[in-house]
Amino acid sequence: MHYDPNMNYGYYTPYRNLKSETLTIIKPFVNYGLSEAKFTSVSHAMIEIAAMAYLIGKGYDPQIAYKTVESWEINEKF
C-alpha cells in the first residue's frame, strides 16, 4: 500500500479550535441540565447530560442525542 501523507489513516487530527467547538456544542446541553435539575434532581440531570454527551462523542447529531435520551425517560426516570 502506498503511503499518502494527505490521507487520514485513523490518527487523531485536532480541530483548529477544539476548545471553542467543544464548549459551543455542550453549552446548550449544560444549560438544559441546569434548568432540568430544578424540576427533577441534580443526579438525574447529570445522567441525562452525560448520556447526551456520550452519544455526541459517539458521532450522533446533538439533536438526535437529545431526543434519544429523552425517549428513554418514563415519568422523569430512566
GUZA-186258 format. One record per residue (C-alpha): residue number from 1; residue in one letter; x, z, y. Coordinates in steps of 0.05 Angstrom, whole numbers, plus 5000, padded with zeros to 4 digits. Layout:
+-----+--------+------+------+------+
: num : residu :    x :    z :    y :
+-----+--------+------+------+------+
: NUM :      A :    X :    Z :    Y :
...
+-----+--------+------+------+------+
//
This chain:
+-----+--------+------+------+------+
: num : residu :    x :    z :    y :
+-----+--------+------+------+------+
:   1 :      M : 5000 : 5000 : 5000 :
:   2 :      H : 5026 : 4981 : 5068 :
:   3 :      Y : 5031 : 5037 : 5119 :
:   4 :      D : 4995 : 5021 : 5184 :
:   5 :      P : 5012 : 5072 : 5240 :
:   6 :      N : 4947 : 5055 : 5275 :
:   7 :      M : 4904 : 5076 : 5216 :
:   8 :      N : 4878 : 5147 : 5208 :
:   9 :      Y : 4899 : 5168 : 5138 :
:  10 :      G : 4857 : 5232 : 5136 :
:  11 :      Y : 4903 : 5271 : 5181 :
:  12 :      Y : 4874 : 5312 : 5237 :
:  13 :      T : 4872 : 5273 : 5302 :
:  14 :      P : 4859 : 5320 : 5361 :
:  15 :      Y : 4807 : 5302 : 5413 :
:  16 :      R : 4831 : 5292 : 5483 :
:  17 :      N : 4799 : 5356 : 5506 :
:  18 :      L : 4777 : 5395 : 5444 :
:  19 :      K : 4762 : 5459 : 5483 :
:  20 :      S : 4715 : 5425 : 5532 :
:  21 :      E : 4680 : 5385 : 5478 :
:  22 :      T : 4670 : 5446 : 5434 :
:  23 :      L : 4644 : 5490 : 5489 :
:  24 :      T : 4597 : 5436 : 5514 :
:  25 :      I : 4567 : 5427 : 5445 :
:  26 :      I : 4558 : 5501 : 5429 :
:  27 :      K : 4535 : 5527 : 5496 :
:  28 :      P : 4462 : 5508 : 5488 :
:  29 :      F : 4462 : 5540 : 5418 :
:  30 :      V : 4493 : 5604 : 5445 :
:  31 :      N : 4441 : 5607 : 5500 :
:  32 :      Y : 4387 : 5595 : 5448 :
:  33 :      G : 4414 : 5651 : 5405 :
:  34 :      L : 4415 : 5699 : 5464 :
:  35 :      S : 4342 : 5684 : 5480 :
:  36 :      E : 4323 : 5686 : 5406 :
:  37 :      A : 4354 : 5756 : 5399 :
:  38 :      K : 4303 : 5782 : 5449 :
:  39 :      F : 4247 : 5765 : 5401 :
:  40 :      T : 4279 : 5777 : 5334 :
:  41 :      S : 4344 : 5814 : 5322 :
:  42 :      V : 4416 : 5802 : 5343 :
:  43 :      S : 4434 : 5795 : 5269 :
:  44 :      H : 4380 : 5742 : 5257 :
:  45 :      A : 4400 : 5703 : 5319 :
:  46 :      M : 4474 : 5704 : 5300 :
:  47 :      I : 4458 : 5679 : 5230 :
:  48 :      E : 4417 : 5622 : 5259 :
:  49 :      I : 4472 : 5602 : 5308 :
:  50 :      A : 4526 : 5608 : 5255 :
:  51 :      A : 4486 : 5565 : 5207 :
:  52 :      M : 4476 : 5513 : 5261 :
:  53 :      A : 4549 : 5514 : 5280 :
:  54 :      Y : 4568 : 5506 : 5206 :
:  55 :      L : 4523 : 5445 : 5199 :
:  56 :      I : 4551 : 5415 : 5263 :
:  57 :      G : 4621 : 5426 : 5235 :
:  58 :      K : 4600 : 5390 : 5171 :
:  59 :      G : 4582 : 5329 : 5213 :
:  60 :      Y : 4507 : 5339 : 5226 :
:  61 :      D : 4480 : 5319 : 5293 :
:  62 :      P : 4467 : 5382 : 5335 :
:  63 :      Q : 4392 : 5370 : 5340 :
:  64 :      I : 4387 : 5357 : 5265 :
:  65 :      A : 4427 : 5422 : 5253 :
:  66 :      Y : 4378 : 5460 : 5297 :
:  67 :      K : 4316 : 5430 : 5264 :
:  68 :      T : 4345 : 5442 : 5194 :
:  69 :      V : 4360 : 5515 : 5206 :
:  70 :      E : 4293 : 5527 : 5240 :
:  71 :      S : 4259 : 5495 : 5180 :
:  72 :      W : 4289 : 5548 : 5135 :
:  73 :      E : 4252 : 5604 : 5170 :
:  74 :      I : 4186 : 5633 : 5148 :
:  75 :      N : 4157 : 5685 : 5195 :
:  76 :      E : 4225 : 5692 : 5231 :
:  77 :      K : 4261 : 5707 : 5165 :
:  78 :      F : 4306 : 5665 : 5121 :
+-----+--------+------+------+------+
//
